[in-house]
Amino acid sequence: MRDSRTNSAADPPASAIGADLHLELRGTKLRTGLTDALREAVRTGRLAPGARLPPSRSLAADLGISRNTVVEAYAELVAEGWLTAQQGSGTRVAPRAEPHSAPTGAPRTRTRPARTRPRYAMQPGSPDLARFPRAQWLAAARRALTAAPNDALGYGDPRGRPELRTALADYLARARGVYAEPERIVVCSGFHHGLALMARVLRVRKARAVAVEAYGLDLYRDLLTEAGLRTQPLYVDEHGARTDDLARLRGVGAVLMTPAHQYPTGVALCPERRTAAVAWARESGGLILEDDYDGEFRYDRQPVGALQGLDPRRVVYFGSASKSLAPGVRLGWMVLPHELVPEVVEAKGYGDYMSSTLEQLTLAEFITSGAYDRHVRSMRQRYRRRRDQLVAALAERAPGVRAVGMAAGLQVVLELPAGTENSVVQAAAREGLAVSGLREFGHQAQDSGWQLPERDALVVNYAAPSDSAWKGALDTLCSVLPQELS
């Protein structure tokens, strides 16, 4: 039995080295063994249609056999239709050479049809991905990688690369009013990752419950619950979460909030309630977990600074590049009170040590070069135009629908007649438009003592559609909205 991973005694020239291919040759007849092994690899799907095979010289050297044997085996399989060979393209698996039968003992399964994707997606949670600054990001990556010292490619500091933490400390202080030193910043792979780390820390600290806003993502409530923490809802009105209710909640060790731009209702936490939240944290020893959701995008109001600036010792600040750049960047950050830094680092553990160094270095360069500020300003203007176009279309084509929560962020709440939310969402789906109803964001505990008020509304993301899809998405949305409120 021969294995293609076995090296020959004499290394082939560099021009002959191709991709690795694992094959096991059985029997004494080398060409027959090779053709059988290649057929089996194609038949079972291990070599996919279009896959390029190693050059004959390279494969022969790996297997320790003559090149003529490989050439003859390739030629036989080309003649049988398993492979194709073209000048300049090499030898590849034929497009029609798909698995003819399942391996012995493998169960037969039916392929389920894929779910139909909507033509237009206006669900909250995503920026306009088509506007990701690819050229600027690539230029920043090249500069960062060129300047990076060799040791930057090692394991490094679990808090994250110092270049990124330094850049973030400067940016957050300047743009969001955050008190941040590089040594108090921990880089993570997004808000979800950071919240999971804090949930572990809270459990170690013997916290029993976390207060959450009555409207928010169930994804994060589930994360806290799975970590062993109860979630207690805080009612949300036109002034934000009722933080003065925190004192009556038992066993709460932290409160998760989106004070700059409540998600998804869009209201900002009023000054009195910001003060009340900080007073509760000081008196109870609790923590405020501040998700600075859409903090960079504001339109009709003065910027609302981060709550963390009121008391950096009691607030854990979370930010990410998911809305300002794209979720696929997978970078977020936490600005922590000094005492929490070692606890969060310990929570990361060896299995969750650090985010990609290359992405961190690129984002650091992107920020320090000014490209990040330019991109945010550009997108802020773009999203504001989108929002204004949406408001104008509603006034003309659905005058009975009231838009609220639109002074900042990437989405707007459209108030609907009582009892119509589900029917409008379903009507939109039939027209190929994906939108979210406000009810899916609601949360109340069974023992909370109050009921979440009946409120029918849509949460519409005007940022996500590409330029080519925007008009169609807007037309479809207006067509399914009721013309008047009852």
SULJO-V72869 format. One record per pair of residues at least 6 apart in sequence whose ideal C-beta (glycine too) atoms are under 6 Angstrom apart, sorted by the first residue. I is the first residue (numbers start at 0). J is the second residue. If there is no record, write none. Layout:
<<I | J> <I | J>>
This chain:
<<0 | 23> <0 | 25> <1 | 24> <1 | 62> <2 | 23> <3 | 20> <3 | 21> <3 | 22> <3 | 61> <3 | 62> <7 | 60> <7 | 63> <11 | 56> <11 | 60> <15 | 56> <15 | 57> <16 | 57> <17 | 53> <17 | 54> <17 | 57> <18 | 53> <20 | 53> <22 | 36> <24 | 32> <24 | 33> <24 | 36> <25 | 32> <26 | 32> <29 | 64> <29 | 68> <30 | 68> <30 | 71> <30 | 72> <33 | 72> <34 | 72> <34 | 75> <37 | 76> <40 | 46> <41 | 81> <41 | 92> <41 | 96> <42 | 98> <42 | 99> <43 | 98> <43 | 102> <44 | 98> <46 | 92> <48 | 92> <48 | 94> <49 | 91> <50 | 92> <51 | 89> <51 | 91> <52 | 90> <55 | 66> <55 | 69> <55 | 70> <56 | 66> <58 | 69> <59 | 66> <59 | 69> <73 | 90> <76 | 82> <77 | 84> <80 | 93> <81 | 93> <81 | 96> <82 | 90> <82 | 93> <83 | 91> <83 | 93> <84 | 90> <117 | 431> <117 | 433> <118 | 431> <119 | 432> <119 | 468> <119 | 472> <119 | 475> <120 | 433> <120 | 463> <121 | 434> <121 | 459> <121 | 460> <121 | 472> <122 | 433> <122 | 435> <122 | 460> <123 | 263> <123 | 410> <123 | 458> <123 | 460> <125 | 463> <126 | 322> <126 | 462> <127 | 462> <128 | 325> <129 | 465> <131 | 325> <132 | 374> <135 | 370> <139 | 361> <139 | 364> <139 | 365> <140 | 361> <142 | 364> <143 | 360> <143 | 361> <143 | 364> <147 | 360> <151 | 356> <157 | 344> <157 | 347> <157 | 352> <157 | 353> <158 | 185> <159 | 186> <159 | 359> <160 | 359> <162 | 363> <163 | 359> <163 | 362> <163 | 363> <164 | 181> <164 | 184> <165 | 181> <166 | 363> <166 | 366> <166 | 367> <167 | 184> <167 | 332> <168 | 179> <168 | 180> <168 | 181> <170 | 366> <171 | 177> <171 | 179> <172 | 179> <175 | 294> <175 | 305> <176 | 304> <176 | 305> <176 | 308> <177 | 305> <177 | 307> <177 | 316> <177 | 334> <178 | 311> <179 | 334> <183 | 334> <183 | 335> <184 | 332> <184 | 334> <185 | 333> <185 | 343> <186 | 332> <186 | 354> <187 | 193> <187 | 331> <188 | 329> <188 | 354> <189 | 319> <189 | 321> <189 | 329> <189 | 331> <190 | 290> <190 | 317> <190 | 319> <190 | 331> <193 | 317> <193 | 331> <193 | 333> <194 | 219> <195 | 222> <196 | 343> <196 | 346> <198 | 223> <198 | 226> <199 | 346> <200 | 342> <200 | 343> <200 | 346> <201 | 252> <201 | 253> <202 | 226> <202 | 227> <206 | 252> <207 | 250> <208 | 228> <208 | 229> <208 | 231> <208 | 250> <208 | 251> <209 | 223> <209 | 228> <209 | 230> <209 | 253> <209 | 255> <210 | 231> <210 | 233> <210 | 248> <210 | 251> <210 | 254> <211 | 220> <211 | 230> <211 | 255> <212 | 233> <212 | 235> <212 | 240> <213 | 232> <213 | 234> <213 | 235> <213 | 442> <213 | 451> <214 | 235> <214 | 264> <214 | 440> <214 | 441> <220 | 230> <220 | 442> <223 | 230> <231 | 248> <231 | 251> <231 | 444> <232 | 442> <232 | 443> <232 | 444> <232 | 447> <233 | 240> <233 | 241> <233 | 244> <234 | 241> <235 | 264> <237 | 266> <238 | 269> <239 | 261> <239 | 266> <239 | 268> <239 | 269> <239 | 272> <240 | 256> <242 | 272> <242 | 275> <242 | 276> <243 | 275> <245 | 279> <252 | 285> <253 | 285> <253 | 286> <253 | 288> <254 | 287> <255 | 288> <257 | 290> <257 | 292> <258 | 268> <258 | 306> <259 | 291> <259 | 294> <259 | 303> <260 | 292> <260 | 293> <260 | 407> <260 | 408> <262 | 292> <263 | 440> <263 | 458> <264 | 404> <264 | 412> <265 | 404> <265 | 408> <265 | 412> <266 | 404> <267 | 303> <273 | 306> <276 | 287> <277 | 309> <277 | 310> <280 | 287> <280 | 313> <286 | 315> <287 | 314> <288 | 315> <289 | 306> <289 | 307> <289 | 314> <289 | 316> <290 | 317> <291 | 305> <291 | 318> <293 | 322> <293 | 408> <293 | 409> <295 | 323> <295 | 375> <296 | 379> <296 | 382> <296 | 407> <296 | 408> <297 | 407> <298 | 383> <299 | 406> <300 | 406> <305 | 316> <306 | 314> <307 | 314> <307 | 316> <312 | 336> <315 | 335> <316 | 334> <317 | 333> <318 | 332> <319 | 331> <320 | 328> <320 | 330> <323 | 375> <330 | 358> <330 | 362> <365 | 371> <382 | 462> <385 | 461> <386 | 405> <386 | 461> <389 | 461> <390 | 402> <392 | 473> <392 | 477> <393 | 400> <393 | 402> <396 | 477> <397 | 477> <397 | 480> <397 | 482> <399 | 482> <399 | 483> <399 | 484> <400 | 413> <400 | 480> <401 | 414> <402 | 411> <402 | 413> <403 | 412> <404 | 412> <405 | 411> <409 | 460> <409 | 462> <410 | 458> <410 | 459> <410 | 460> <411 | 459> <412 | 456> <412 | 458> <413 | 456> <413 | 457> <413 | 459> <414 | 456> <415 | 455> <415 | 456> <416 | 481> <416 | 484> <416 | 485> <417 | 455> <419 | 455> <420 | 436> <420 | 438> <420 | 455> <423 | 479> <424 | 436> <426 | 479> <427 | 434> <427 | 479> <430 | 475> <432 | 475> <434 | 457> <434 | 459> <435 | 458> <437 | 456> <437 | 458> <441 | 451> <443 | 451> <464 | 472>>
